[in-house]
Amino acid sequence: MQPFAYLHRDGAEHIDVLTGDVVTAATLADIPLPPGRPGPATLALVPYRQIGERGFACVDDGAPLQCLRVAEHRRVPVADLLAELPDQPVAATGGFDIPDDEYGRIVADVLRDEIGAGEGANFVIHRVFTATLGGDPLTAARAAFRRLLTGEQGAYWTFLVYTGERILVGATPERHVSVADGLTMMNPISGTHRHGEGRDLLDFLTDPKEIDELYMVLDEELKMMAAVAEHGGQVVGPYLKEMAHLTHTEYLLAGRGNLDVREVLRATMFAPTVTGSPLENACRVIARHEGRGRGYYAGVLALLGHDEQGEQTLDAPILIRTAEIRPDGTLRIPVGATLVRHSTPAGEIAETHAKAAGIMAALGLRPAAARSAATARPATDDPRVRAALAARNDRLARFWLDQRRPGELAVDALAGRHAVIVDGEDTFTAMLAHQLRALGLVVTVVPWHEQPTGLADAAAPPHQGRPLVAVPDADLVVVGPGPGDPGSATDPKMVALRGLAGSLLAARRPMLGVCLGHQILAATLGLDVYRRDEPYQGVARDVPLFGVTRRVGFYASFTAAAGADTLDTPYGRVELARDDTDGTVHALRGPGFAGLQFHPESVLSADGVAVLAELLPAVLDGVPAHRGPGPAVPA
């Protein structure tokens, strides 16, 4: 049979039927997208292993990047296709490849050894329901597609793809990224309310664990938007995503950009809702604890084409709630749970069962969800639900929620000054760059192993043998955030960042440390830095900051502490903003330098921009403006 795809978008009265031939691409840049007629050109099945294109860790299982080159595109009314699809039960036996008890132990290990140790804020660990189907696999998939169309609700895409070598059938709730009319959009979804367990929806909407999950993936996808949209992403929402077995909470992100859509795909591999944050280290954690490949789970199904004006288009949902069926009848349904500091093994085990329920019901492997009159009405008809959703934005950063005029936030003392942000493997730095540009600075971001010329400790080893890359000297160097133990004597990143901080202080060069950079700076100044008993991952707090209370967001498992509000150092007297209860240092400032334990760029930091606008002019006070040939990055 010729390869084909059925694609149904939420709310559409038709199904897109694509047919053509299938080719295999090595990289995302190789996905065929020839100029031509308007409409879809290629449907790409992007496996998780493509994350290796970004240099991130993964267990390479060899899953191919397959591309259906569209030769024919038809739109068929839903009712017409339903009439053609089989409606028969599927015979299958199987179970989860990792039993509940073992999966619970993995969850506990990640909570203790990764989140508790400062390796990240959240991680997604998956397991797979496996089975062997009786009868023809394609007939089973077509029957499952029919049941998903009639029994599931709220899916962004419901689809069936047949390549000749494999079948993917599913109903994914989540758009990963789309591009149309120059607008790039992403759709972070998190928080899971399991239907039929007796829990009230309002209780779910006010549960701190569920709220924090969504905030953390919102921050992580804002990092991605900051890389692919000219001015970052604007946040819209939150909304409810109501499905047959589950309800999720979600935001939409939107921003203008002009990148090739294949580069947009590459820069956003892959969603934090199926990996974790920070992304690069999440990939290491996944490889460490899963120890096997993911196939197409957490990848995307990407439809590339052109609009009537010849501009590229992209629509790419995440491959979750999806079954993969091989010609021999082997069935795989991968599902994962998002682990955060509030997680429990029992809760995450239950979440994987609930997430598998929809596609298992479509395959006849469990009963379908019953629909009542109550569930037929949108939950947002209830004013209490609408109020609970709206309240989630009350204390978030308006920087990411509101539209701004160019130059609206510019600070005269910062206008035209050049900042270099040294990225410690956390792309929060992309969001921070947008904030600094909005304040009037010209900004360059460099990885920690490509530090600015003249600032790195010559004794610090280059990363993996790569030489340090020269960039122009700057008015301000920001030692940025990243995962890991700031006190490690063997981690090349920590050795390099300590050398950088020491060199900046010795040279009296203006410096700002953020999160990890703050911890490095604090230790260099002589403060004790230790691991917290409980991680501060995705925590928003009102804290005292040099005489003013500020609302800021933390992502950290380590902190500095002090017993007094000032510290005398060889670099001058340092003022410390300490916690009243335990002496933890939220911020510090001295002559020509400052440190912030929190993330001013986070959506959790309602006062983040105000803190930077007040702090940075003092850091730069009396320092001549850099007049070298710095890169011209527009504000």
C-alpha angles and dihedrals in degrees: 000000000000116000113262144165135212113204125184121182121206110274097009120133092210140054122228109229114198126186131177143103128307126233131176121236126200097212138011089255087061094059103121113248108158118180111255144104121004116265137051117342105171137015109203125198101208114195124209092249089074086080083084087075087073092050092252124142121264140150101250109224095171095244104166128237096235122192126198105209104211113234096163132023122189132174111218123187111250093238092053094053093044088058090058097047123093120247106200136125121264121229112218142142127199149103144209115309089221112047120229095256093051092045089051090054090052090051091052091048093053093047092051104034102033113023092032091049096053097256093129149319100257139359134194116221118186139201131186134236104215129191144154117242123219117221130012112346095212092051089051091050093049090050090049091050089053092052092048091052092051102032108033125072137192095028115151089211130008108194151165120198123185117188099169091252099055144005125223118192126170153115110245119193096200136078106205098191138336134184124200132147090001092301119123116201135186130184118209110197125183142140117073127220109191113214121227097027096104096249118137116239092228089055089054092048092054097041108120092214093056093043093050092049091058094044091052095051089043089057091046094051090046085060089056093046089051088061098047104031123067096233100019125254131312115220121231124182148334103235138169121250104204116195133170097266102015144031121212134186120232148175131206122224123200134183141153120254144152106207123132105268091238089058089050088055092049095047092050099046107161136006116244087225087074100029115025140232140326084028102215093052091040088063090055092049092049092051091047098050102030096042094192141069124279100216107205095335110121091011123105141249102225125195111196126186146116136276127227090277092053094253118142120259132196135187115177123171121188117258099242130125084033134135122213114206124189124207090256090060097257109152127201125184109180119196133172141193127221110237117208133164091274094051125121126198092237093051094049093046088054091048093057091051091050093048092053092049099086099053092038090055090049089054091047093247093124137009117285119247114268116237118220130187088256095055091046089067118074111256089226088070083082110085090211090060092049090050093049091052094047091049090063090073097047095098102026125113111279087205088080098034102048134063115240136200116239109271094010093128098034117136115211094219091056100041112127096356115138121236126187115202115204107211115218093196098287118106090210076103090075090057091045089052091056091051093049091048090051087055090054104264126132105232138201123182119206131177116253091253091056099058124172116278115267095015105080123089104253089220093059110104118240115247112270091336095303114136121241110263117230120236126171118280113260142214089235133023117201114202097208140209129279143146128274144059110311090205096057112130094196105041105103091213094056092045090051095046092048089051091049094049092048092049092049093050093046091050092046089236117161110258140176121194120202122195103311088019089053091051091050091048093047092051091047089054090053103262122138114251119196142167114265119239088231120029118246095218115154094352122152117199143167105239135177110254116184094316098324129089112233133186108229140160127236131204104175145110095191130060142174120240136195139178097219139042095241136044127197112218137166086260095056138274114323123208116214128205101209136183112255094225108044107008095245110161113238094177142353136197135189139157104315098348142072139176134208121195090194129064110255088188095057120108084234091064103084089176098037098112092045090053092052093045091054099039106043100059088057091049090053095039111131094005113123113242115259110249100182126120096280118170115275102238111171119235 
